[in-house]
């Protein structure tokens, strides 16, 4: 029997389909005869619309409809985009200006959708958009991530979206007052564009009063609810599907205006309507990531133990609240505010600022990479100022293994961990003892070498409950319907492998179905590294129900009491009976007996608590001082992910996350000019990491099984990015410290590194 046990490095079953061009993405599956949509976007960052005349466009060849914000309002569409709000420090709610699906009276960023042309072909729609007469009265542009400046929303004086606080402010001030030493650092976390391999897209079709929208997102149920609200429909009237998705990384986790517009146009025209973003369009309109600055301070006692931690951040929201934007650098950042350190007091303040730029929201890690970047940068800086080895300063302040479960200042409970053991493994794996020799060799060759450490911890986010259904088919196999949604993580392999492990059903006999709101009633989608823990947890519940009910049925067939039937993860057995059916054989017996109630099992389950993956990243880089070029020469990771279903896929997830971290650290940076024009709107101007930017990555596991779920698992999807940023930045600081550089900020492009070297040349000698 082809049965895989736990922690087996099984190759991904979906890869053959993808590599042979058989993937079915949203642009591959649009209905025949679907009309094409083209979005006319604002060419200016801020202005009052004085004229929007679409009559010539409507009369153009092939055009069926031109949708505007006013035409959607006239049709009764609720055009307000949904967004979560956080509480301000004074207890009030954050600002809640309307974000319309299409501009209503005013535009607030370059790329904001203004009108959508629906035509027979994309070329006709694009040509017709050129005929739209669009005039604006220019308004002053606000680009600084700081309070004040030209007002973007009347609901947000000084452009402040929120003023959030968390922790013990008075206790933290007292800790700083008695500190033997205080260390501070200004930290910049540069904005990035997500650039999923597959840009966003969707199509919509109506069957009477029932709407179907297919889009390449990270789950279907949130979108289903948003569509129902927008069009005044009952939930049963809306079906949402996700086909294969070519990357999401948080950016595709929520609704965008285009999805509602194609649904509206399809309803008006009685024909399917499709839209697919182009690359520059995506760079203008997809939610960006990161974009914040932080002043971080640590207070130490005379023994180098942390007494207090305080930070003040300002984050860029862009022109509007996106779906989760207010929560990212506040509630989600705070989940791991103090990292892996035992400290007496902490307080964070974060101000959200509106600017005339594209919205900023979740990007791989969503607040947790930002939080770890801050704490790991400032503790590394503290080690240098205190004259302590950076590894040793961390060890002094680690939460000890005997302190778990550990209640954090942010109100989280870390269930388990052994940070000392993981760090010791990383020290061996990275051959830290040999670093001095490697540094000397670099210097002999005229190069500069630095080593950086980041010890990260991650909080698994997203809703803790999930649904699953397992159905036996009349062809002798099984289908598992899951509530999460793959964006390339390998869900088809993992969930088939886990179900096989629990039931003995061969993996090749299991079909994994995801992304269809008609085929499973509820689900949480994918985000926050939640998928494997929540989906495996609810699958365990479904299997338990299957075993219990099928055992009761088989008891009658075997002539024994139900409690005498056992299941050994492969076959049902009972003393005194020669009948030993597999799960699939038992299902066939039930089918032949007319027991259709035993052919499908639905389950809903909730995790009792969150899990907290953690680990150590060690980066070594080498700088050519003549050019400023940076080479990541070595990279090593030791992760505690608890128990694993498939270590190979976990390692692949970490590799991908590290590469995204390398991209932000070395090459990626969003640049706007003073008028709000995006200057990095193509891959000619926006530098994505390439294969030669990435070293071979040394990787090892050091598992401490979680107590927060029955499988002992900890999510791994975002951990690579969470740890990478600070590891690389700390390596850069290490390399340049003796050259006089005290402020190093990502991205470490050759020009910026060369400039740092020139600015600080001779500084140490002068001191």
Buried (B, 14 or more C-beta within 10 A) or exposed (E): EEBBEBBBEBEBBBEEBBEEEEBEBBBEEBBEEBBBBBBBBBBBBBBEBEEBEBEBBBEBEBBBBBBBBBBBBEEEBBBBBBBBBBBBBEEEEBBBBEBBBBBBEBBBBBBBBBBBBBBBEBEBBBBBBEBBEBEBEEBEBBBEBBBEBEBBBEEBEEBBBBBBBBBBBEBBBBBBEEBEBBBBBEBBBBBBBBBBEBBBBBBBBBEEEEBBBBBBBBBBBBBBBBBBEBBEBEBEBBBBBBBBBBBBBBBBBBBBBBBBBBBBBBBBBEBBBBBBBEEBBBBBBBBBBBBBBBBBBBBBBEEBBBBBBBBBBBBBBBBBBBBBBBBBBBBBBBBBBBBBBBBBBBBBBBBBBBBBBBBBBBBBBBBBBBBBBBBBBBBBBBBBBBEBEBBEBBBBBBBEEEEBEBEBBBEBEBBBBBBBBBBBBBBEBBBBEEBEEBBEEBEEEEBBBBBBBBBBBBBBBBBBBBBBBBBBBEEEBBBBBBBBBBBBBBBBBBBBBBBBBBBBBBBEBBBBBBBBBEBBBBBBBBBBBBBBBBBBBBBBBBBBBBBEBBBBBBBEBBEBEBEBBEBEBBBBBBEEBEBBBBBBBBBBBBBEEEBEEBBEBBBBBEBEBBBBBBBBBBBBBBBBBEEBBBBBBBBBBBBBBBBBBBBBBBBBBBBBBBBBBBBBBBBBBBEBEEEBBBEBBEEEEBBBBEEEBBBEBBBBBBBBBBBBBBBBBBBBBBBBBBBBBBBBBBBBBBBBBEBBBBBBBBBBBBEBBBEBBEEBEEEEEEE
